[in-house]
Amino acid sequence: MLAKIFSGTVQGVDALLVEVEVDIVHGLPTFATVGLPEGAVRESKDRVKAAIKNSGYEFPNRRITVNLAPADVKKSGPGFDLPIAVGVLAASETCKTENLSRFSVIGELSLDGRVRAVQGVLPMAIAAKKAQLQGIIVPADNIEEASIVDGIDVIGIEHLHQAVDFFSNPSAVLPSNNNCASKKHCHYEYDVDFKDVKGQDHAKRALEVAAAGGHNVLLIGPPGSGKTMLARRLPTILPDLSFEEALETTKIYSVNGLLSETRGLMHSRPFRSPHHTISDAGLIGGGRIPRPGEVSLAHNGVLFLDEFAEFKKPVIEVLRQPMEDGAVTISRASSSLTFPARFVLVAAMNPCPCGYKGDTIHDCSCNPTQVEKYENKLSGPLLDRIDIHLEVPSVPFKDISSSTDGESSRPIKKRVEATRNIQQKRFSRRKSIYSNSGMNTQDIKKFCQLDTPSVQLLEKSVERLGLSARAYHRILKISRTIADMEASESIKTHHIAEAIQYRRLDRRKV
């Protein structure tokens, strides 16, 4: 007998609906799985056989063929265990087949029939909804994740026999309750706050500009000056995630298996801080079966790279594509996958190998050759893609010992949100642009027109600093953001002047 049931496989951060066909005929007892199954899928036959027997059902002692369609797409992961087991029981007439075509089934089986959580349930639930299926059957530990998707029944089960019972009597099992109102509320309270930062008012101002326009930042200063402290508080002043942004980010974490059992939709902007020993595949993504890297895990959030100059040069150079395009494309011989990677980069580094060049308290022990070699670890094209270069000096004792708190994150966040609202109205017809940092050359010509004094100031700066065309455009983008923060329709001279001050590594050429 032939039975058909739906399941899914992950491709990138999206899912493809897979039809699991199980055919049982008379012949020598064999169990064959076809349709480009990867290792975990090929091994499912042993788990399925043990789970069926240990759940009290009779395993058919006949020729079993499992086809995963479409057959030209690789299938990976243990999530096919449950649909294959249900398909075997349906083909052997142990499980009813009337409702198999209305549900998608995902889950890994233990040898005793228990159903274990799997990765990528959220994109599979979205794929099931797009296919207009009635519902999806998932492991009980994945209920919160699958319930994010509205308009589809989510059935959580803990054991194989519960799936069999459900298909025998679907009305006896109630789907999980989808609380749409709570899911779309993405406000999050952070444990850190900008009021904890003593002094460094100019650095706070620069990070506010970065948050308001989505600009990348490079913090340069001696050890202990507060670079990491500032970076960790940047998410607290970014606007709350919209439901669409939260869904995009949650899909990435779902595919990587980083969602906890009790967490469904992500409510906070991600903050990723990989160590400087990370590989290029770990940062960008990759592997035999490509998975998102740190740049994608930071999507809609902040990617913090501490000790920036200590990263291997080939590793940080691969940041160019995601910083420019907001996405990463990983190509293999058989396919090409694109992962979203729209983030605010905050990089931190010392001014020299010993860390104390220009410090008023400690003496620098580095010679000019060592300093030049250290600074040259960062290529010009990479630095051009970082909008703001900021010096973060040591904090004076009077600021450290002060009992007065700095400005809290809440009012800063309100100003950032007001600035972002201006940009959303400006780019309302452009779905690919979310902030001033995403403007292309045509947008800069249209929205960054300068008066004569501003043109003269910028011309002198370009000539003296030897700025590249990309650096010139970065200054215009930052100026547009500073003007938006003042609700100014036009860019004024002082906006240009402040933006030029944020190009510290260009000013060192003078």
Residue, then its C-alpha position, 0 to 999 in steps of 0.5 A: m500500500l502507498a501512503k503520502i504525508f507532508s514534511g519539510t526541509v530547510q534551505g538557507v533560512d527558508a523551508l521547502l515542503v517535502e512529500v514523503e511517499v511510503d510504499i510497502v509491497h511483498g518481497l524480501p524485507t528491505f528499507a530503502t530511502v531515496g530522494l537525495p537523503e543526507g546522513a541523518v535522513r539515511e539513518s532514520k530507518d533504524r530509529v523508525k524501526a525501533a520506535i515503531k516496535n517499542s511503541g507497541y506497533e508491528f513493524p511490517n516485515r516487507r519491502i519498504t521504499v521511502n521517496l522524498a519529493p522533490a527528488d532533486v533537492k538534498k534532504s538533511g536533518p532528523g526531522f523526517d523520522l516522525p513523518i516516515a514512521v507515520g507513513v510506514l504505519a499508514a501504509s501498513e494500515t495501522c494508522k488512518t490516512e484520511n487526514l494525512s494530506r492536510f498536515s505537515v509532520i516534523g520530528e526526531l524519534s528516539l528509540d522508545g518512540r519519544v519525539r525530540a525537538v528539531q531545528g528550523v520548525l518556524p520556517m517549516a510552519i511558514a512553508a506549511k501555511k503557504a501550501q494552505l495546509q490545515g496544520i503542522i504536527v511538531p515536537a512538544d518542545n517546538i510548540e512556542e516556535a511554531s505558534i508564531v505563525d498565525g492561520i495554521d493549527v499547531i499540534g504538539i506531541e511527545h510520543l509517536h502514539q500521539a501522532v497515530d491517535f491524532f490522525s485516527n481522531p483529529s477532533a480529540v486533540l486541540p491545537s495550541n493557542n496562537n496569541c497574536a497580540s502578544k507575539k506582535h508586541c516586541h518591546y524588550e527591557y535590557d539589563v544595561d543602560f547608557k546611564d552607567v557610562k561615566g563621561q564619554d559624552h562625545a562617544k555617546r553622541a556618535l553612537e546615537v548618530a550611528a543608531a539613528g542612521g544605521h551607521n557602522v562604527l569603529l571605536i579606537g582607544p586604550p584598554g579600559s576606556g569603555k569601548t566594550m561598555l559602550a558597544r553593549r549598550l547600543p541595542t538599548i537605544l535602537p528602535d524596537l523590533s517590528f513583527e516582520e523584523a522579529l520574524e526574520t531574526t527568529k527564523i535564523y535562530s530557529v535554523n541554527g537551533l538557538l531558540s530555547e524551549t520556552r522562547g518563541l518570537m525574539h523580542s530583543r535585537p541580537f547582539r553578537s560578539p564573536h572571538h577574534t579567533i573565529s574562522d571565515a565560515g563561522l563569521i560569514g556562514g558555510g559548512r558542508i550544509p551551509r548554515p548562517g554565520e555570526v553576521s546573519l545571527a546579528h541580522n537586525g541587531v549589532l555585530f560587535l568585533d572586539e580587538f578588531a585588528e587581531f582578527k585574521k585579515p582574510v576573515i574581516e575582509v569577507l565582511r565587505q559583501p554583507m556590509e555593502d549588500g545586507a546579505v551573504t551569498i554562499s555558493r556551492a557546486s550544486s546550489s547557492l544560498t543567500f542569508p540575510a545580514r543587515f546589521v550595525l557593525v561596532a568594531a573596537m581596537n587599540p590605537c597601537p599594539c601596546g594600546y597606549k598611543g596618545d594616552t595621557i596617563h600611560d607611555c606608549s612603548c611602540n615604535p612608528t614602524q610597529v604602529e604603522k604595521y598595526e594600523n595597516k592590518l585594516s585595509g582601506p576598502l574595509l575602513d571606507r565601509i565603516d562610516i564612523h571612526l571614533e576616538v575613545p580616550s581614557v576616562p578622567f578620574k573625576d568622571i569615574s568617581s562622579s555619583t551623577d548618572g549619565e543620560s539614560s537609554r530611554p530618552i536617547k531611544k526616543r530621539v532615535e525613533a523620531t529620527r528613524n520615523i523621518q527616514q521611514k517616510r523618506f524611503s516609504r517607496r523603497k522596500s530595500i532601504y531602512s535607514n540613511s546608511g542604505m542610500n545608494t548614489q542616486d538617493i544621495k544626489k536626491f536627499c543630500q543636496l548641499d548649499t554653497p558653504s557646505v560644498q566648500l567645506l566638504e571640498k577642502s576636506v576631501e582635498r586635504l584628507g585625500l578621501s575616496a569616493r566611498a568616504y565622501h558618500r559616507i560623510l554625506k550619509i552621516s550629515r543627512t542623519i545628523a540633519d534628521m536628528e535636528a528635523s532639518e530638511s536641508i544639510k547645514t555646514h555644522h552637520i558636515a563639520e560634525a560628520i567629518q570629525y567622525r572620519r578619524l582614520d582619514r584625518r590621520k593622513v593630514 
